[in-house]
Amino acid sequence: MFSLLAISWVEHHYFFPQNEQTGIFELRVTSIEKSKKRFQSGYLYQGVIKKMVDNYSLNIPCRIYGRKVAEKTNNFKIEGTLYTPDGKSYLLKSKLPWQPLKATFTFAQRRFDSKNGLRQYIHQKYPSKKSARFLTALTTGIREDHILQKEFTELGLSHLLAISGFHFGILALLFHILLKRFLPFKIHAMALMMLCTAYAFFLGFGPSIERAWLFSICLFGMQLVERRQTALNTLGFVMLVSLLIHPLNATSLSFQLTFLATGAIFVLYPPCNRLFCKAIPLPPLLPHLVRYFRNALALTVAVNVALLPLLFLYFHKFSVHSLFYNLFFPPLVALSLIGFVIASLLDLCMIPWLHLVNNWVTQRSLLLLESHPLYEYNVYVESFGGGVATCYFLVLFLVMVWQKSPRSKIG
């Protein structure tokens, strides 16, 4: 019944034209970023076409290219042609000038200016351009170095450049350690909630960011009311809220990947960890290091077992060597991000040299991307249908029910 109501509501609320539509459109801008199109610099606006003026409502995500940043921080009335190049996404080819709508406001312009300001600060403090671009991607989500992005993708590490719960968790943990000695418990939880909310507004609410933000709000909110929460119940609640806000997220690849990977951590990691604990006993020499790599291997295997159908369905390949790189590169990324935050805080106290130290550390980490210490091996699947993926998930679900693995909890 709920599914039928949801489908009916989407059919009523959204309209997806299959043919070109020419007219005047009302655009609510959600994000702005620099872009290159046909070797010309410009700006990519992403937003929602609310309606076709004097016609009907649309409510569909849309992209539009502009040669310069609009001066107003409003929604816009734009004359142009709306079309879909691939049947999945929509582009709006506009005729200038855009007309700002009165009594409307969007954070997109201020968010763009804030990100650009942080980007300039990073480039000013870090002599290495590659390190600066890497840290810009980690902190703002602006991926301006396509070569760096390609290197991460080839090694199966592209998820580290997409801001998600990994980045939110690092920042929350860092400020938790810094604030817990100075603030009472509940005020400390409220401070972390406000910090995560401010960071989410700064970044913009993409699927992975929205999931990380909602999950952090639930986590710290439960601490405020002194209640325990179950990880899977919280994830289900966050997914439901996210779909209520943006129903079309269900068709987004980033939405599917972020929730599936998080669910795999909660469901598949415990049995994988038990399996590897039996297979790899701790040696008397360096037991803590072996325990870390054992846990990291269990986590990597759990996530990839869940994501494998989607990787074959959308990309038709799986990078086997990514299992190796995901064992040690995430801690290096966390080290660079923590180093940047600490150096920035101490920079306010006139201690600028820590940025140079973090620049050196980040450079050495990024050298691993260029050296490729492990032979790259990919498994290719030319045809992998949605029915096969559905059967895979059904079998995986039945296996987990049979195993009756205990639910992990967050407290």
C-alpha positions in Angstrom: 0.0 0.0 0.0 2.8 2.4 0.9 4.6 1.7 -2.4 1.4 2.3 -4.4 0.9 5.6 -2.6 4.5 6.7 -3.2 4.3 5.9 -6.9 1.0 7.8 -7.2 2.4 10.8 -5.4 5.5 10.8 -7.7 3.3 10.5 -10.8 1.2 13.4 -9.6 4.0 15.7 -8.4 6.6 15.2 -11.2 6.3 15.5 -14.9 9.1 14.3 -17.2 8.8 15.6 -20.8 10.3 13.3 -23.4 10.3 15.9 -26.2 12.0 19.3 -26.2 10.0 22.0 -24.4 10.5 25.6 -25.4 9.2 28.4 -23.2 9.9 30.3 -19.9 10.9 28.2 -16.9 11.2 28.9 -13.2 14.6 27.5 -11.9 15.4 27.0 -8.2 19.3 26.9 -8.1 20.8 24.4 -5.6 24.5 24.5 -6.5 27.0 26.3 -8.7 30.4 25.1 -9.7 33.1 25.9 -12.3 33.0 23.9 -15.4 34.6 23.6 -18.8 32.5 23.0 -21.9 34.1 22.8 -25.3 37.3 24.3 -24.0 35.5 27.4 -22.6 35.4 28.2 -18.9 32.0 28.8 -17.4 29.7 27.8 -14.6 27.4 24.8 -14.2 24.2 25.5 -12.4 22.2 22.6 -10.9 18.8 23.0 -9.6 15.1 22.1 -10.0 12.8 23.3 -12.7 9.7 24.1 -10.6 7.3 24.9 -13.5 6.9 26.0 -17.0 5.4 29.5 -16.6 1.8 29.7 -17.7 1.7 26.0 -18.4 2.3 23.2 -15.9 4.5 22.1 -13.0 7.6 20.0 -13.7 9.6 19.6 -10.5 12.6 17.9 -12.2 16.3 18.2 -11.6 18.1 20.2 -14.3 21.5 21.5 -15.3 22.2 24.8 -17.1 25.5 26.3 -18.2 26.3 30.0 -17.8 29.3 32.0 -18.8 29.4 34.0 -15.6 28.0 33.8 -12.1 24.6 35.4 -11.7 24.8 38.5 -9.5 21.5 37.7 -7.6 21.0 35.0 -5.1 17.4 34.3 -6.2 15.5 31.8 -8.2 15.3 32.7 -11.9 12.8 33.0 -14.7 14.7 31.7 -17.8 13.6 31.6 -21.4 15.0 28.6 -23.2 14.7 25.0 -24.4 14.5 22.1 -22.0 15.7 18.7 -23.4 17.1 15.4 -22.3 20.2 14.1 -24.0 20.1 10.6 -22.6 16.6 10.1 -21.4 17.7 10.4 -17.7 18.9 13.9 -17.1 17.7 17.3 -18.3 19.6 20.3 -19.7 18.2 23.8 -20.2 19.6 25.8 -23.0 19.0 29.4 -22.1 18.7 32.8 -23.6 20.3 35.6 -21.7 19.6 37.5 -19.5 18.1 35.6 -16.7 15.4 37.3 -14.7 15.7 37.0 -10.9 12.4 36.3 -9.1 11.4 38.6 -6.3 10.7 37.2 -2.8 12.9 34.1 -3.5 16.3 33.2 -2.0 18.9 30.4 -2.4 22.1 29.6 -0.6 23.8 28.4 -3.8 25.6 31.7 -4.4 26.9 32.1 -0.9 27.8 28.4 -0.8 29.8 28.9 -4.0 31.6 31.9 -2.7 32.4 30.2 0.6 33.8 27.1 -1.1 35.8 29.3 -3.4 37.2 31.2 -0.4 38.3 28.0 1.3 39.8 26.8 -2.0 41.9 30.0 -2.2 43.0 29.6 1.4 44.2 26.1 0.8 46.1 27.0 -2.4 47.7 29.9 -0.5 48.9 27.7 2.3 50.0 24.6 0.4 53.0 24.9 -2.1 52.2 21.6 -3.8 49.3 22.1 -6.3 48.4 18.5 -6.2 48.2 18.5 -2.4 46.1 21.7 -2.5 43.7 20.2 -5.1 43.4 17.0 -3.1 42.6 18.8 0.2 40.2 21.1 -1.7 38.3 18.0 -2.9 38.3 16.5 0.7 37.0 19.7 2.3 34.7 21.3 -0.3 33.9 18.6 -2.7 35.4 20.6 -5.6 37.3 18.2 -7.8 39.3 20.5 -10.0 42.1 18.0 -10.8 40.8 15.5 -13.3 44.1 13.6 -13.4 44.0 13.1 -9.6 40.3 12.0 -9.9 41.3 9.5 -12.6 44.1 8.1 -10.5 41.7 7.5 -7.6 39.2 5.9 -9.9 41.7 3.5 -11.4 42.7 2.3 -8.0 39.1 1.9 -6.7 39.4 4.8 -4.3 37.1 7.4 -5.9 34.7 7.1 -2.9 37.3 8.9 -0.8 37.0 12.1 -2.9 33.2 12.1 -2.6 32.3 13.7 0.7 30.3 11.2 2.8 30.0 9.7 6.3 33.7 9.0 6.2 34.6 12.7 6.2 31.8 13.7 8.6 32.9 10.9 11.0 36.5 12.2 10.9 35.5 15.8 11.6 33.0 14.8 14.3 35.6 12.6 16.1 38.2 15.3 16.0 35.9 18.0 17.4 34.5 15.4 19.9 38.1 15.0 21.3 38.7 18.7 21.3 35.4 19.7 23.0 34.6 16.9 25.4 37.1 18.3 28.1 35.5 21.8 28.0 31.8 21.3 27.6 29.1 19.4 29.5 27.9 16.2 27.8 24.6 17.6 26.4 26.1 20.9 25.3 28.9 19.0 23.7 26.4 16.9 21.7 24.5 20.0 20.7 27.7 21.6 19.5 28.5 18.6 17.3 25.0 18.7 15.9 25.4 22.4 15.0 28.9 21.7 13.6 27.6 18.9 11.3 24.6 21.0 10.2 26.8 24.0 9.3 29.2 21.7 7.4 26.3 20.2 5.5 24.9 23.6 4.6 28.4 24.6 3.4 28.7 21.6 1.2 25.2 21.3 -0.2 22.8 18.4 0.3 23.8 15.7 -2.1 22.6 12.1 -1.4 25.8 11.0 0.5 26.1 14.3 2.4 22.4 14.3 3.3 22.7 10.7 4.6 25.8 11.5 6.6 24.2 14.7 8.1 20.9 13.0 9.0 22.7 10.0 10.6 24.9 12.4 12.7 21.8 14.3 13.8 20.1 11.0 14.9 23.3 9.9 16.6 23.9 13.1 18.7 20.1 13.6 19.1 19.8 10.2 20.8 22.7 11.2 23.1 20.8 14.3 24.1 17.8 12.3 25.2 20.1 9.5 26.6 18.6 6.8 24.4 20.3 4.0 22.6 19.7 3.4 18.9 20.1 0.5 16.6 22.3 1.2 13.6 20.0 -0.5 11.0 16.9 1.2 12.4 18.7 4.6 12.2 19.8 3.9 8.6 16.3 2.9 7.6 14.9 6.1 9.2 17.5 8.2 7.5 16.7 6.6 4.1 13.0 7.1 4.6 13.4 10.8 5.5 15.8 11.3 2.6 13.3 9.8 0.1 10.4 11.9 1.6 12.5 15.0 1.0 13.8 14.0 -2.5 11.9 11.0 -3.9 14.0 11.0 -7.1 17.1 10.2 -5.0 16.0 6.5 -5.3 17.1 6.6 -9.0 20.5 8.2 -8.1 23.6 6.0 -8.3 25.3 7.9 -5.4 22.2 7.4 -3.2 22.1 3.6 -4.0 25.9 3.3 -3.3 26.0 5.3 -0.1 23.1 3.5 1.6 24.1 0.1 0.4 27.7 0.5 1.5 26.6 1.8 4.9 24.1 -1.1 5.3 26.9 -3.6 4.4 29.1 -2.2 7.2 26.3 -2.8 9.7 25.1 -6.2 8.4 28.0 -7.9 6.6 31.0 -6.6 8.6 30.4 -8.6 11.8 30.3 -12.0 10.1 33.2 -11.1 7.9 35.2 -10.0 10.9 34.4 -13.2 12.7 35.5 -15.2 9.7 38.8 -13.3 9.4 39.5 -13.6 13.1 39.4 -17.4 12.8 41.4 -17.4 9.6 44.1 -14.8 10.7 45.1 -15.3 14.4 47.1 -12.5 16.1 50.8 -13.1 16.1 53.0 -12.2 19.1 54.8 -9.7 17.0 52.9 -6.5 16.2 49.4 -7.8 17.1 47.8 -4.3 16.9 49.0 -3.8 13.3 47.7 -7.2 12.3 44.4 -6.6 14.0 44.0 -3.3 12.1 44.6 -4.9 8.7 42.4 -7.8 9.6 39.5 -5.5 10.5 40.2 -3.3 7.4 40.1 -6.4 5.2 36.8 -7.6 6.7 35.3 -4.1 6.2 36.6 -3.9 2.6 35.3 -7.4 1.7 31.9 -6.7 3.4 31.3 -3.5 1.4 32.4 -4.9 -1.9 30.3 -8.0 -1.5 27.3 -5.7 -1.2 28.3 -3.3 -4.0 29.4 -5.9 -6.5 26.1 -6.1 -8.4 25.8 -2.3 -8.8 29.5 -2.1 -9.9 28.8 -4.7 -12.6 25.4 -3.2 -13.5 26.6 0.4 -13.9 30.4 0.1 -14.7 30.6 -3.5 -16.0 33.9 -4.0 -14.0 35.3 -4.7 -10.6 38.8 -3.6 -9.6 40.4 -6.5 -7.6 43.4 -4.4 -6.7 41.1 -1.9 -4.9 40.8 -4.5 -2.1 44.5 -3.9 -1.4 44.6 -0.1 -1.7 41.5 0.3 0.6 43.4 -1.4 3.4 45.9 1.5 3.9 44.9 4.5 1.9 41.8 5.6 3.9 43.9 6.2 7.0 46.3 8.3 4.9 43.4 10.4 3.7 42.1 10.8 7.3 45.6 11.9 8.4 45.7 14.6 5.7 42.2 15.8 6.6 42.9 15.9 10.3 46.2 17.6 9.7 44.5 20.3 7.6 41.9 21.0 10.3 44.4 21.2 13.1 46.8 23.3 11.1 43.9 25.7 10.2 42.9 26.0 13.8 46.4 26.7 15.0 46.9 29.1 12.0 44.5 31.4 13.8 47.1 31.4 16.7 49.9 32.4 14.3 51.4 28.9 13.9 51.4 28.6 10.0 54.2 26.0 9.6 51.9 23.1 10.4 50.4 23.5 6.9 53.8 22.9 5.5 54.2 19.7 7.5 50.8 18.5 6.3 51.8 19.5 2.7 54.8 17.2 3.0 52.7 14.3 4.5 50.0 14.7 1.8 52.6 14.8 -1.0 54.1 11.5 0.2 50.7 9.9 0.4 49.8 11.0 -3.1 53.0 9.5 -4.5 51.5 6.1 -4.0 48.9 6.9 -6.6 51.6 7.6 -9.1 53.9 4.7 -8.3 51.1 2.0 -8.4 52.9 -0.6 -6.2 50.4 -3.3 -7.1 49.5 -4.7 -10.5 46.1 -3.5 -11.6 43.6 -6.3 -12.3 40.0 -5.7 -13.3 37.2 -8.2 -13.8 34.9 -7.2 -16.7 31.3 -8.3 -17.2 29.8 -7.1 -20.5 26.1 -7.9 -19.7 24.7 -7.8 -16.2 21.0 -7.1 -16.0 18.8 -5.7 -13.2 17.2 -9.1 -12.7 20.5 -10.7 -12.0 21.3 -8.0 -9.4 17.9 -8.5 -7.8 18.5 -12.3 -7.5 22.0 -11.6 -6.0 20.6 -9.3 -3.3 17.8 -11.8 -2.6 20.3 -14.6 -2.1 22.5 -12.4 0.0 19.5 -11.4 2.2 18.5 -15.1 2.7 22.1 -16.0 3.6 22.2 -13.3 6.2 18.8 -14.3 7.7 20.1 -17.9 7.9 23.3 -16.8 9.6 21.3 -14.7 12.1 24.2 -12.3 12.6 23.8 -10.0 15.6 22.9 -6.4 15.0 25.5 -3.8 15.6 24.5 -0.9 17.8 25.6 2.6 18.2 25.4 4.0 21.7 
